[in-house]
Amino acid sequence: MTTTAKLKLLTVKETGDRIKRPFSALEPTKMKIVRDVLCWMMIVFVPASLMAADSGVGMVRPYGAAWLNGAAVEQSSAIFPGDLVQTSSSSALKIRSSGSSVTVLSDSLVKFEGGAVSVEHGGVKLATSKSMFARAGSVTATPASSAWTEFELTDVDGTVQIVAIKGDLQISDGSQTTTLSQGQQATQQDSDETQTKKDQSGTVPKEEKKKKKKISAVYIVVAAEAAAATGGAIALALASESAPPPISSITP
């Protein structure tokens, strides 16, 4: 009886060893592969699903030297509401979100707000089917309908210029709203204070120019670069806007 019990005990122990060994061998190999696959699936599919749900998340792609929240960005990256992007005098940058595309022109500082962009300095070209709008100071340019609309807004030294490329726009200065028809352009001041100072002196005061320059220098001071690169960077950024981008998933 004693011999039989020992044999059974040994059999159970050996069986346990056989069960444990395969799983311990899998840990550094197959389990690592599974984790890697799951990580890549999250990287690929999560940003697209967030943008498809109109969460305000977008993708940003630089064409030349550009910065995202003060850090150099060299390849496609996610951008969230509240993020700031900046371009140099010879670069451009494209932001894509659900149903909209924004090209940040050279020498610009722009805040991404999900369903809108705020131009601190410089300019943007915007194409949207989601009524995405752009603002500069107290001036706001909004598509007049949900149809595909393209327009350009620039703010230089307090002077805002808006061009309605495709579709009509609603232009508001905070006190009144006017319609800007397709093919037309309008010029306004980005604030009543700027307009008053300009009316008194005939030019934008130096204090206002310094203020704009300080805003542009908050994140990075851009070194002088070759002017010949400007046309190439902007042309490359604008090339993909010849046809409306898909409204579903976002491709950088």
Secondary structure, 3 states (H helix, E strand, C coil): CHHHHHHHHHHHHHHHHHHHHHHHHHCCCHHHHHHHHHHHHHHHHHHHHHHHCCCCCEEEEEECCEEECCEECCCCEEECCCCEEEECCCCEEEEEECCEEEEECCCCEEEECCCEEEEEEEEEEEEECCCCEEEECCEEEEECCCCCEEEEEEEECCEEEEEEEECCEEEECCCCEEEECCCCEEEEECCHHHHHHHHHHCCCCHHHHHHHHHHHCCCCCCCCCCCHHHHHHHHHHHHCCCCCCCCCCCCC
